[in-house]
Amino acid sequence: MKKLERLGIRTDMELVLHLPSRYEDETKLTDISDAIFRRTGPVQVEGVITMSEVQYRPRRQLVVFISDETGTLVLRFLHFYPSQIKQLSSGKRIRVRGELRQGYNGAEMVHPAYRMVEESTPLPDALTPVYPSCEGISQNYLRKEIAICLKKLDLADTLPETLLAELRLPGFSEAVRFLHNPPADTDESALLDRTHPAWIRMKFDELLAQQLLMRRAQLARCRQKAHPFHLSGKLVEEFVHHLSFRLTKAQQKVVSEIRRDLGRNYPMQRLLQGDVGSGKTVVAAIAALQVIGNGYQVAMMAPTEILAEQHYHRLSEWMTTLGLSVVWMSGSMKKKERETVLSAIESGQAQFIVGTHALIQDTVRFAGLGLVIIDEQHRFGVGQRLVLRNKGDTQSEIPHQLMMSATPIPRTLAMTFYADLDVSVIGELPPGRKPVITRLINQERRDEVIGRVHAAAMQGRQIYWVCPLIEESESLQLQTAVDTHAMLMETLEGLSVGLVHGRMKSEEKQQIMKEFLEGKIQVLVATTVIEVGVDVPNASLMVIEHAERFGLSQLHQLRGRVGRGDAESVCLLLYQRPLGKTAKQRLVTMRETNDGFMIAQRDLEIRGPGEFLGARQSGQAVLRFADLEKDGDLIEKAAALAGSLLKGEMADADRIVSAHLQRWLDNREEFLNV
């Protein structure tokens, strides 16, 4: 079993649930002559070795000739052991499987799978499973070990027969044995695309285990203690009254949900998602005021200094009019300034603390942390979020937590990997926000784009020009930010062109962004450091260089930096031919819609869940069998059953939950505190 730990297999049941990725049909033999004639796909033949020799031209290799009654075939081994020379000697019978190609001596197979047989050796009566593996673990070893486990383990069903009948699912033992040894006449396409009833059972069980675990995490959180914050004084009322805009209905609804959560004596764990520019920050500010009004502190953590500083300036503008203290904490602060801020945080003088990862350092000690706000939460790991939240763990009370994301999460993803969270959605943009017009433009029309940039600048507008790389990459041959900046400085004579990228010192970046915000810089060449949080209302044109290299969600985030003022805004996606299928899908989607939720769904379909999960999955059971795009109906059924079981609405619910989690996750619940 030690050897299997490299595949993440620690128990006999995990070995049984190590299901095949594909199958080989070794139940049929083809005559050598027919195989040579058809020469399409893998084929299995059997014959007697007529000659075997080690040849040295053009390189050392073992060449074996086999024959049956219909023809002769060459087997070629470029890598072999001395024992194979003896094993593959003349007169022995061999059964081989592989793809044929034309060689120097006629039809041949290179490094085929083979086994030595007798003339009477029967063919298998089931398809041969091929398992995910790694170096040092052979298929034969896996097949043997799995067969042993299938015989010795109790594979009794965790779900009652009545429920299986209602869900139209086969029994667990029947399904798992079938997948390891499917009969020869099984529909192979149903096995490969995982639509066979046996696969449906495995996917449902996996989803049910995941739902049970996530919902138990949510129930465990409800047993923890947090300080209940009821509305106190007139801080919130005064803040809303002084805003220069009215909250949308969606914002008001979310504010009510968060207000209710903060008033409870167990910690809020809410994910606030909303499209770019939907007004999440003002909602977070209102939540913060509810906590600060009760004498506690609030910490907001953002993934980049640019975003964190933007939050700091905006929140300072709002909070100082209410007589509140907002401080800023980053890794690039000078020692004396840092010590002053640390002292203000520890003494409680600082009420709202905004910063980057610097907030989770040991030297940061809070007087009374009541609420943690994490912006762009998918960019932080589980451990990082946990460290910040634990800084408020005093007298067995832990802070409430609000996580924000401008990357809308598709419904199936929210139902699975975020099932332990309460989710709020700001589904509308503030009045007056106009959709950004998006155009796809071939790189060959670059001069026209530069002309358009110049015209926009002459009209008093500001422009972003986004590049994917900082330095030259010979392998990708992409235009770089540094080169583009130099080119635009020369081409756009008379205009102020700035440059900002991730390798610049923090002070430099901040100074450039400040000048762009103040209108001193007309064209800003940047890498994706400006992806989130940068708010310059006068910027109405964005050019994204080599847009085919970006992910959909990233393109949408970047596009969200324009369209924040009154002027009609445009995003030009420069692409280079030839375009691959996936890149074309992304760019067409960007041209067709500004709807972040639709874009998120398309991104899930194209790229899978990784783009949305980020580091959230550290320590969690990742779905191996279910497909978030194709198995939406199974997700809903599993979610409904998990809810029913945990509420005790079914007979013997506790036993079912315990048995199911034991089988699928070995009761490992190390991420309950995520």
Residue, then its C-alpha position, 0 to 999 in steps of 0.5 A: m500500500k505504501k507504493l500506492e500512496r504516490l497515487g493518493i491511495r491510502t486504504d483498500m476502499e480508495l483502491v476500489l474507487h480507483l476506477p479505470s480511465r479507459y479500457e482495452d478490448e483483449t477479448k478478440l484476436t485478429d489474423i495478422s494478415d487482416a490486421i496488416f490490411r486494415r491497419t487502423g487503431p489498436v489490434q490484438v494478434e497471436g503467433v509463434i516467434t520465428m526469429s528474435e535478435v538484437q540488432y545494432r543499426p541504426r541503434r541497439q534494439l530487440v527485433v522479434f518476428i512472429s507468424d500465424e497461418t496468415g502472415t508475419l509481423v515484426l515487433r520492435f523494442l528500443h528499450f529492453y532488459p536481458s531477461q526479455i531476450k530469453q523470454l522472447s526466444s524462437g518457438k514461443r507463443i505470444r499474444v500482442r496488442g498495439e498499433l501497426r505501422q510500416g517499418y523497414n521489414g514490413a508491418e511492425m509494432v513498436h513496444p506493444a503490450y504482450r503476454m506469453v501464452e499457450e495454444s489453449t490459453p483462453l481469451p478474457d471475457a471482459l474488457t481490460p481496465v486501464y487505470p490512472s498510474c505513475e512511474g513504478i506502478s504497473q497496470n498488472y499490479l493495479r489490476k491484481e491489487i484491486a481484484i484482491c480488494l474487491k473480494k475481501l471488502d464489504l461492499a454493502d450499499t450505503l443507501p437503502e434499496t427504496l431510495l435507489a429505486e426512486l433515483r433509478l440507480p444500480g447497487f454500489s457493489e454491482a456498479v463498482r464491480f462492473l466498472h472494473n470488469p465490464p463484459a465484452d459486449t458493453d457499449e464502450s462509448a457509454l463507458l468512456d463518456r461516463t453515461h453508463p448507469a454504473w458510472i452514474r451511480m459512482k458520480f452520484d455517490e461522489l457528489l453526495a459525499q461531497q455535499l454531506l461533507m460541505r453541509r456538515a462543515q456549515l453545521a459545524r460553523c453554526r456551533q461555533k461562537a461569534h459576537p452578535f452585532h446589532l445595529s447601533g447608533k446612526l452610523v449606517e444611516e448617516f453613511v447611506h444618507h451621505l452617499s452620492f448615489r442610491l443603493t440598487k434593489a440588489q444591494q439593499k437585499v444583500v445588505s439585509e442578508i448580511r445585517r441579519d447574519l451579523g446579528r447572530n451569535y455564530p460566525m457569518q460565512r458569506l460569499l458576496q458575488g457581483d459583476v464588475g462595477s456592481g457595487k460590492t465595496v459599498v455593501a462591505a462598508i455598510a457591513a463594516l459600520q455595523v461592526i464598528g458601531n459596536g466597538y469592534q474592528v474590521a479587517m479587509m484583505a485584498p490580493t494586490e497592493i494596487l487593489a488594497e490601496q484603492h480600497y483604502h482611499r475609497l473607504s477613508e473618504w467615506m469613513t473619515t466623514l463619520g469620524l472613524s479611523v482607517v489605516w493601511m498595511s502593506g509589506s512595502m511600508k517603511k519600518k517607522e510607519r509600520e510600527t505606528v500602524l501596528s500600534a494603532i491596530e493593537s490599541g484599538q485606535a484603528q477601527f478599519i484596517v485595509g491591507t494585503h497579505a501583510l495583515i496575516q503576519d505574526t506582528v499584526r495583533f488586533a484589539g477586537l476583530g469582529l469582521v474579516i472581509i476578503d476581496e477576490q477571495h479565490r486568490f487566497g489560499v484556505g490557510q491564509r484566510l484562516v490565519l486572518r480569521n483566527k487573529g480575532d479568536t478571543q474568548s472562544e468567539i471568532p470573527h464573522q467573515l465576508m468574502m467578495s468576488a467579481t468573478p461570478i460563480p456558475r450555479t453548479l459550481a456554487m452548489t458543489f464547492y461553495a455549498d458550505l457558504d451562504v451566497s449573496v448575489i448583486g445581480e444588477l449594475p448601478p443606474g447609468r452604467k453603460p455596457v462596454i462595446t467590444r471589438l475583435i481586431n487582427q494584430e495586422r490592423r495595429d496602426e488603426v488601433i494606435g490612431r484610435v488611441h490618439a484620437a481618444a486622447m485628443q478628446g480628453r479620454q484616457i486609455y489602458w493598453v494591456c500586455p500579457l508579458i513584461e519581458e521578451s519571450e522567444s517561445l511565445q513571441l508576444q509583444t511585451a509591455v516594455d516594448t509596447h510602452a517604448m513604441l507608443m512613446e515614440t508613436l504618440e508624440g505629445l501624449s503622456v504614456g505611463l507603464v505599470h507592471g508587477r515587477m516595479k517597486s510598490e512606490e513606483k506603481q502607486q505613483i504611476m496609478k496616482e498620476f493616471l487617476e489624476g489625468k496626468i497620464q493619458v495612456l497607461v501601458a500595463t500588465t494584468v496588475i490592473e485587472v481588479g480594483v482600479d477605478v478611473p472614470n475617465a478611462s473609456l478605451m481599453v486595448i488588450e494585446h494578444a487577447e487570445r492568450f487570456g482566460l475569459s474571466q480575466l478578459h472580463q475583469l480587465r474590460g471592467r476597468v472601463g465603462r465607469g464614467d459617462a462616456e461610451s466605452v470600448c474594449l479592443l481585443l487584439y488577436q493574432r492568427p491562427l486562432g485555436k478553437t478555445a481561443k476563438q470561443r473565448l473572444v467570440t463570447m467577449r464580443e457577444t455579451n457583457d453578462g458576467f454570469m454568462i461569461a462565467q458559465r462559458d468559462l466553466e465549460i471551456r476551462g473547467p472549475g480551476e479558474f473559479l476555485g483558485a486555492r480554495q480546494s486546499g485539503q478538500a476532496v476534488l471531484r474525480f468522476a462528476d462533471l460540473e457541466k454535464d451532471g447538473d441534474l445529479i448535483e441537484k439530486a445529491a444536494a436535496l438528499a444531503g439536506s434531507l439526511l442531515k435534517g434527519e428526515m429519513a429513517d436511519a439517516d445518521r447511519i447512512v451519512s456515517a457509512h457514506l462518508q466513511r466509504w468515500l472520504d474515510n471521514r476526513e473532514e480537515f477543512l471544516n474551518v475553511 
